């Protein structure tokens, strides 16, 4: 007789952020289909409130984790720890900001409806699952939930550039997902489990007299390739310039923030948490990817003339900085004292997610006024037409450059300091040099906005919700830059993982 199936216990409150996001997506689709068209702006407002509610619930759950300690949910499928809650809060914050910007982007078009907002919430749910996954199969399901929604969003505009972006992202993303899944299969063959806690326990309890873990190493290599595509790290970044340029600007903002945060959270789960005993195998690979991303991203960004392509290569450079933190975290993976590498990566993800959404929001406003063009020439004279908008753009670009008293300085200082603490001096020096090179990119845009003669004198109309998103992003960038302890104090417990 087969053993009786015993259903796992469910902590509904711990799952409430995921349930709220799914309920919001389904509610938008069902209610939106059964009712007349809602008043303009209500779809975006509901999406933003849904993401905000999920983020607030994650804050309360964080307090429970701090009191009761980390654990797992749904039979060990999901991690219930501060790491997962931090990623959830970052994803929800970026999703709420993108939802506000989306209203003006789709208003008056055939896309004005609940579908786009439901896809945003669905993709964000997949990103949250990736950050909390405690099983490689669950991680893959979260990855596909995020990716499939992003494929549709990237191709949502029926233009030649939009269709090309969606097709490129779909084909290359499908290939990367297949590589990632094959890596999971090989790792399962070597570890006999896909559960992260069981993988750690197996390698911890086994003394390898001979290094016959070829399946594990091959699976690890494929996992890094798949995740390298998702984080847009060189040389797996080839999709990002065309997709960033061709996709709608609000979708580009979502990919650059939520997509990157989820992919790096998954990378930390796989490498630092599940495979700490193979850190000497994967850390040199991360070192090479970090150097390649820093050099290629910063140098190719400065020769672009389209602002979205500039920010695409800038995103590659930012991925390099994040990989510097991952490499630093690898030095102490599996040890009781984890160092500052992991915390610096999470802080960088949270801050970058907010400021990049604000940057693309301003690009959306300017490009809409210029007939959809995102060439750097359309930003000429922005300081004369819209001085407040140009000031917000300047703040966000200075943050991306890592100028002091901005959140970008806090983020870059954290990852470089963590590398120096682990004596990875070479990668820290290259990161600082690439930051100087990339600063020229942001300076070009600021010079065009403030010093170039305007091609038009009519100011750009700034939609109310988009203005709120830009103001919030700029405010967070400045406040965290001046008072970094407001955020840094939250990251003390993120290294206490659930297994």
N, C-alpha and C positions, 0 to 999 in steps of 0.2 A: 504494500500500500504506500502511495506517495505521502510524504510528510504534509501535514496540514499547513496551508499558507497562513502566515501571521503578518498582518498588515503593520507597517511601521506607525509609530505614534506621530501625530502631527501637532506641531506647535503653531497654531493659526496666527497668533500675534507676531511671532518671529517671521512668518511668511507674509505678513500684511503689506510690506512695500511692493512685493511682486504681484500680489493679488490686486492691489489698488491700480497698478499700471495696466494689468490685463483687463480689469473691469472697466477702466477708462477707455481703452481701445475698443473693446466690444460694445460698450455703451455708445460711443460715438458712431460706430457702424450701424448698430441696430436702431437706436433712436433716430439717428440722422436719416436712415432709410424710410422710417415710418412716419416722419413728420415733415412739414414744409421746410424750405430752406431757412436756417436760423438767421437771426440778425447778424450783420457783418461784425466780425471780430469775436463772436461767441465761441466758435470752434477753437480758435487759438486760446481763448481765455480758459475754456474747459481743459484743454490739454496742459496748459501751464499750471493750472490749479491741481490737476491730477499728479503731475510730476512733483510739484511742491509738497503735496500731501504725503506722497511716498517718501520724499526726503525727510520730512518732519518725523514720520514714523520711524525712519532709520535712526534718527537722533535719539529717540526714546529707547529703541532697542539697543543702541550703543551703551546707554546707561545700564540696562539689564546685563549686558555682556560684562561690563566693568565690575558689577557686583557679584555675578554668579560664575564668571569665567567663560571661556570659549567652549563650544560644543559643536555638534553636527545636527542636521535636520533631515527629515525624510529618509531615515535609514542610512545616514552617512553620505547622502548624495550632495548636500549643500553644507558649506561651512557656516557656522554661526559665531563669528568673531569680529573684532574691531576692524580688521582688514576689509572684510566684506562690507561692513557698514560704511566705511570711509569711501570705498569705491561707489557704493550705492548713492551716497550723498552727492559726490562729484558728478555722477551721471545724471541724477535728477536735477541738479542745478543747471547743468548745461542744456538738458532737454527743455526745461522751463524757459530758458532764454531763447532757444531756437524756436520754440512754439510761438513766442511773442513776435519774433521776426517774420515767421512764416505767413502771418495774416496779410501783411502788405504785399508779400511776394506772390501770393496766389489770388489776391482780390481782383475781381473782374475778369478772371480767366476760367477756362473749363476745369481747372483744378480746384476751384473754390468749393470746398465741401469737406466732409469729415474724413475722407479716405487718407489724405496726406497726413493728417494729425494722428489717425489710428496707426499708420505705418511708423511714425516717429515714436509713439509709445511702445509699439511692438518691438522695434529695434532697441529701444532703451531697456526693455525687459530682458532681451537677450544679452545686452551688455552687463546688466546687473547679475544675471546668472553666471556669466563668465567670471565676474569678480568673486563670486561666492562658491563656485563649483569645487567640490571635493572629490570628483570622479571625472576621469578623462572623457567618458561618454557624455556626461552631463555638460562638460565644457564644450564638447563638439556641438551638442544641441543648442547651447547658447550662442555659439559662434555662427551656426547656420541661421538661427532666428535673426540675429543682427545682420548677417550678410544678405540674406534674401530680401529683407526689407530695404536695405541700402541699394541693392541692385535696382529695385523698382523706383525708389526715390531718385536715384541718379539719372534714370531715363524718363522721369515724369514729364519733362517738357518735350513737346513734339517738334523739336528742332534738330537740324543735322548734327550740331555739336552735342546736344543732349542725348540723342540716340547713339552716337559714337561713344560717348562717355559710358553710358549704360552697358553697351555691348562689350567694351574693353574691360570694364570692371567685372562683368559677369563671367567672361571667359577666363580671365586671369585669376579672378577670385575663386571660381570653381576648381581650377587647377591647384591653387594653393590649398583649398579645403581637402581635395583628394590626397595631396601630399601629407597634410596634417593627419588625416584619418589613417593613412598607411603607416605613419609614424606611431600612432596609437596602437595599431595592430602589432607592430614589431615590438614595442615596449611591453605590451601585454604578453607577448611570447617570451620575453626575458624575465619579467617580474611576476607573471602569473596573476596579475590583477590590474584593474584600471582605477581602483580606489587609491587616492593619494596617500592616505594613512597606511593602508596595507602595503603599498609600494615602499614607503619609508621603513616600515617594520621589517619587511623582507630583507632589504639591504642592510639594515641595522643588526639583524640577528644572524646573518650569513657571513662567514669568513671565507673569502674567495682566495683559495690557494693558487689558483691559476686564473688569469683574466680571460675567461671565456664568455664575456658578456657582449658578444658582437651584436646580438639582436637589440640589446639595450642601447648601445652606441649608435647603431643605424637608426633606430627609432628616434633617439634624441636628435640626431642630425636632421631628420625629416620634420620633426616638431619645430625645430628652430627655423627651418626654411618656411614652413607654413605661417608661423607667428611673425617672421621677418617681413613677409608680404603684408600682413594685416597692420603692422606698425609702420609700414612704409620706410623700412630701413634699407639703405643701399647695400647690395645692388638689387634688392627686390622692390625698389621704389618706382620702377619704370611706368607703372600705371598711374601714379598720383598726379603728375602735371596735367595730363590730358583729361583725367576724370575730374580733378579739381576745377579745371577751366570750363569743361563742358557741362558739368552738373549745375543745377540751380544753386544760387549762392547760399541760400539757407541750408540746402542739403550738404554743400561743401563744408559749411560751418559745423554741421552735425557730424560729418565724417572725421573732421580734424579734431574734434573735441571728444565726443562720446566713443567713436570708433577707436581712436588711439588709446583712450583711457582703458577701455575694455581689453584691448589686445595686450597692453603692457601688464594689466592686472593678471591676465591669463599666463603671460610669460613668467611673472614672479611666482605664481602658483606652481607652474610646472617645474621650473628650474630650481628656485630657492627652497620651496617647500617639499616637492615630491622627489627631487633628485639632488639633494645636498651632497650625497656621497660620490657623485660624479662631477663635482664642481671643477676639478682639475681638467676634466674633459670638455665641459661646455664654456668655461670662463674664457679661454683663449679665443674661441669663436666669437663670443660676444665682444671681446676686445677689438677684433678685426672689424666686425660690423659697426661698432661705435666709431672707429677711426674713419672708415669709408663713408659713413653717413655724415659725419662732421665735415669732412673735406669736400665731398661731392655736393652736399646740400648747400653749404655756404658759398662755394665758388660758382656753382651754376645759377644760384639765385640772383647774383649781382649782375648777370648778363641778360636777364629777361626784361621784356618791355611790357608784358601783361601782368597786372598786379596779382591776379589769382594764380598765375604760374609762379610768380615771385614767392607768394605765400605757400605754394605747394612745395617748392624746394626748401623754403624756410622750415616747413614741417618736417622735411627729411633731416635737416640740421637739428631740430628740436628732438627728433627721435634719437639722434646721436648722443645728445646730452643725457637723455633718459637711459640710454644703454650704458653710459658712463656710470650712472648710479647702479644699474643692474650688475655691471662688472664688479663694482665695489662691494655690493651685497654678496656676490659669489665668494669673496674671500672668507666670509664667516658663515656661510650657509650651513645649517645644521648645528651650529654651536649655541651655547646658552646666551652668550653676549653677541648679539647679531650685528652690532655696529650701526652706522647711520645710513648705509646705502639704501636699504629698503624704504626707510622713512623719507629720505630725500626724493626718491622716485615718486612716491605717493603725493608728496607736497607739490612736486613739479606738475604731476598730472592734474591735480585739482586746480592749481593756479593757471596753467596753460589752457585748460578747458574753458575757463571763464574768459580769459583775455582774447583767445582766438575767436570765440563767438562774437565778442564785441567788435573785433577788427573786421570780420566778414560782414557784420551787420552794417557797418559804415560803407563797406564796398558795395553792398546791396543797394543802399540809398543812392550812392553816386552813380552806379551803373544804370539803375532804373531811370534816372534823370538823363543819362547819356544814350538812351536807346538800347541798353544791354551791353554796351562796350565796357570792358574793364582795363583798357589800355591806360598806362600811367599818365597819358596826356589829358584824360578826362578829369584827373585830380588837380590839374593846374588851376591855381587861384581859388582853391576851396576855402582857404583862410579868409578871403575877401567876401565870398558868397555866404559861407556858413562858418563863421569863426568858432562857434561853440562846437560844431561837429568836427572841425579841423583840430581843435584842442583835444577832444576825446580821442581822435585818431592818433595824435602825437603821443598822448599818454600811453596808449596801447602799444604803439610801435616802439616807444622807448622801453616799455616793459619786455617786449620780445627781444630787444637788444641787450637786456640785462643791466639797464642803468640803475644806479642806487636810488633808494626811496620808491621803488616800484616792486610789484610782486615778482616780476621777472628776475630781478636781482636776487631776491630771496631764493627762488627756485634754482637758478644757475649756481649761486654760491653753495647751496646745499649739496648738489651732486659733485661739484668740483672738490669741495671740502671732504666729502666722503671718500673720494678717490685718493686725495692726498693722505688722509688718515690711514689708508691701506697701502701707502707707499707706491701707488700707481702714478708716478710722477709724469711719465711720458704722456699718458692719455689725458691727464689734467692739463698739461701744457698745450697739447693740441686742441683741447676743448676751448681754452682761453684764446688761442690764436684764431680759431674758427669763429669765435664770438666777435672778435674785432673785424674780421672779414665780412661777416653777416651784417654788422652794424652799418656798413656802406649801403646795403639794400634798403634798410629802413630809413636811412638818411636821404636816399634818392626820393622816396615817396614824400617825406616831410618837406624837402626842398621844393618839390613840385606843388605841394599844397599851399605853402606859405610864400614862396618867392617868385614862382612863375606867374606870368600874366594869364588871367582867366580867359578861356575861350568863349565863355558866356557870362552874362551878368545876372541872369535870373537864378535865384537861390534854389537849391534842391528842397522839395517838400519832405519833411521828416515825419512819417506816420507816428502816431502816439505810442503804440505798443513797441515799435522799433526803437523809438527814443528812450522808452523805459529800459529796454534791454541794454542799450548802449550806455545809459547813465549808470545802471547797476554794475556793468562790467568795468567801467572806468573807476567807479567808486571802490569796488573790491580791489582793483589793481593798486590804487593809491593807499587805501587803509591798511592792507596787508603789507605793503611796502614800508609804511611808516611804523606799524605795530605788528611785526611778524609773529610775535608770541601768541596772538589771537588764534593763529592756525597751528603753529608748531607745537603748542601744548597738547593738541589733540592726537598727535602721532606717536605718543610714547608707548601706547599699548598695541600698536598694529603688528608688532613682531611676535605677539603671543598668539600663535596660530591654533586653529582647531584641526585636529587630525582624527 
